[in-house]
Each structure stands twice: as structure tokens, then as C-alpha cells.
Amino acid sequence: MRPKIIIHAGMHKTGTSSLQKMLADRREVLAHHKIWYPGNGVADAAPLLNVKRADWTETALRETLETACRQGAETILFSLESVSTFSEDSFRRLTDALHGYKVLYLFTLRHWATYMPSRWAQYVRRRDSQTLGQYVTAALQGDHIDHRLDLPLARALGSGKCQVRAISYDWASKKPGGVLNAVMRVMGFDDALRTTLLASAEWRHRTPDRAAIETVRLLNGVLSAHMGLPQNDNFHAVLEDRLVDVPFTLPGNAIDRDLAFRIREIGDCTLTDGGIIDWPDAASLLEDYRGCFPGLADRPFFPPVDGKPLSSWSVEWPAIAGDREVQAFVAGMVPVIEQRLADRDAIVAQTRAGTGEEAGSGTRERLPG
């Protein structure tokens, strides 16, 4: 019999990086239990699973699966949160490419009150420039998965022959072993294996200082304008089922301390408190998928939220665009970003040459960071 395929699809900001690090570090332990996990973790999973990428091919995915089969794997495991952002069509493409295997998509969902501020910060670190308030408003106005947590479940279920399971991040966090333990339990890992893996687990990618995120947000806006690129493309790319046009990912140590301090002085003058993000109507949309949540029974999808008001800056990037030091910083980052993108374009061209596909002459396609 062919091995089963488990695709841990996120969502973002639900412990995925911690899980991926743990699995990659203990790959030999997984192999002993006949569980195949890619050698380079996410770096290997992204080109194999992310059908949005210009270098994605079904052939490469099928060849990798066959290699895992020959190595005696009984379970083939991937973890890639980008899968949770797929449209119906993208999910179908991936599920179709996995024909002949028993496929399980596994999602972890987190209450909006903590999920959305954390996800907004992630968008900002990579590319975007909208305020937290603007982000929340934009997510509510359309069928964006950051608000419609039911959409990834519906799209996966509608993609073809597969199983779909989901975990409540908030309930799992209250139990021994937390989210990582809950995810592995649904994956079918026995008690001994979970205990072994959890012994070396580390929690990664905590949201940095809010002022640092806000500073990057404003610089992202100036950089986008300077390069003639659209604002907030990371957020919009998820909505439109495509890759972000240009991921900036500005390194924090590249921002001069004095410049960061001056920007913070401007931002702190616009500090405002917002309400807790809580939308019962959105939670009710998950009711049709209650059967996807093992052990949830008749409990609410998330426990009651007891959070603090959300503090954020209301200032927008034009307020700092005319500053000479800001302009100098942006000018210095442009060649760095352009080189990064040139390297990625070279990978796409090499992949297309290897498959005999001719590179298109339209908009340049980007590989994710």
C-alpha cells in the first residue's frame, strides 16, 4: 500500500515554525517510525506544494513521493502554512497532483483577538504598510481568510478525495504539550513519539516589539512608493491567490538606531487603543465544519477571550517620506532587494529550462521568501 500523505497547512501564526523546526531537527527519529519528512523542511516543501510558484511542477512532487515510498515510508509529512492561503483552484491542483495517495489536510485555527494582530505584524515584517486598524477593516470587507477561517476548510474539502482535520489553537494551548502535541496527536503520532519530539521543541517567531513593527511598516510604505510598487501587496496577494510581488523583509539591524528612535517619537504621538477583535458571526460560519475538529464535541470553537485593548500607531508612511535619513535608508535598500529578486528570477528560469517550459514575457513571477 502507498503511504498516507499528511499536509500540515498552518494557518500562519499558530506555532507552525516551532513545529517545522522540531520535525526538521528530529528527522531521524521520524524516519525510525517510518515517517518521511523533507530534509530541508520548509525549503523543500515550498517548491513541491506551493502551486502558486512559477517553478512548481507536478513531476517534481510525484518524483519526491516515489522516492519516499522506495525508502519505506508509511507516512509522508509536509508542513507549509502557505497551503492554507490557497484558493479553490489551487487546492484542486494540489489534490489532483496527489492522486493515488490517501491525503489529509490539517489546519490549526486561532481566535481573531490574538491571531489578527499577530498576522498583521507578519505581513508588515515581510512587505506591508497599512495600520492595524486599516488591516482589520480590509479583512472584514471581503472574503479574506484572516476573517473567514472557514474558507480554508471548505476549499480543501472541495478539492477532491481527501480528509480535512482542524485544531483549535486556543483550546490546545491550555492542555499539556500545547499546540504541538495536539497537532501530532491528530497526525497519528503515538505517545512515545510525541514525548520524544516535544523534549527538544522550542517556541519560535514570537511577535517582536510593537514599535519595531510599526517602524518597519512606515519604511515599507516609503520603499513601495520609491520603487513604484503597490502598497500592502502581501495582504492582497493572499486574497487574490498569488505570490506577493516583492517581499521586502527588512532586517531590523539595517535600521539605524537614531532613525528608529525619531520614527518612534512620531508614531508614539499617534498611539491609540482599539477594541478586542471578536466576531461571533464569523465563528458561526465554522459550524458546518464542526466534524473536522476531533474531540471538540459541542464546545465553542474558541474559549472566551480575556485580552487587552490593542494599541497601535495611526500615522501613515507619507508622514516620514520627506525625511532625508528615511530617503537615504530606502535608497540603500533598493539594490539589496533587487539583487534578491534577481537571484529568485534565476531560479525560475533554471527550473523552466529544465522542464522545457519557456519563460513568459509578462509580469515577473516571484518565489516566496
Buried (B, 14 or more C-beta within 10 A) or exposed (E): EBBBBBBBBBBBBBBBBBBBBBBBBBBEBBBEBEBBBBEEBBEBBBBBBBBBBBBBBBEBBBEBBEEBBEEEBBBBBBBBBBBBBBBBEBBBBBBEBBEEBBBBBBBBBBBBBBBBBBBBBBBBBBBBBBBBBBBBEBBBEEEBBBBBBBBBBBBBBEBBEBBBBBBBBBBBBEEEBBBBBBBBBBBEBEEEBBEBBBEEBEEEBEBEEBBBBBBBBBBBBBBBBBBEBEBBBBBBBBBEBBBBBBBBEBEEEEBEEEBBEBBBEBBEEBBEEBEBBBEEEBBEBBEEBEEBBEEBEEEBBBEEEEEEEBEBBBBBBEBBBEBEEBBEBBEEBEEEBEEBBEEBBEBBEEBBEEEEEEEEEEEBBBBBE
